[in-house]
Amino acid sequence: MQHDHELHDLVQEAVDAGLIDVKSPWYAIAQQFIHQGYASLSDNQKFAFYKFVAPQLEKLANSGRFSHASTACPTNDRNSS
């Protein structure tokens, strides 16, 4: 599994912006997605990612605060690995 550097950067910036707490289960789910891929998430983790993590990543990506502005937010691709 290849590390998703763009998602990692986006999650880190969401943490820095106070949108995701590193002590939350949502952060752990995002890290699993980054390091092990979407397919490694359980159905409950996938649900939590799209309910709690994705909206924060989209908010950051759409705000113009994300320094890698050309990077598409991966939150709409539920089939990514």
BELCORPE-V977085 format. One line per field, one symbol per residue. psi: psi as a letter, one per 20 degrees, with the letter a starting at -180 (. if undefined). burial: # if it has 16 or more other ideal C-beta (glycine too) atoms within 10 Angstrom, else .. Layout:
psi = ???
burial = ???
This chain:
psi = pppnhggggggghhghijhppiiqhhgggghggghirhhiqrghhgghghhhgghhgggghiijipilhipppjiinijq.
burial = ...#..#..##.###...##.....##.##.###...#..#...#..##..###.###.##....#......###......
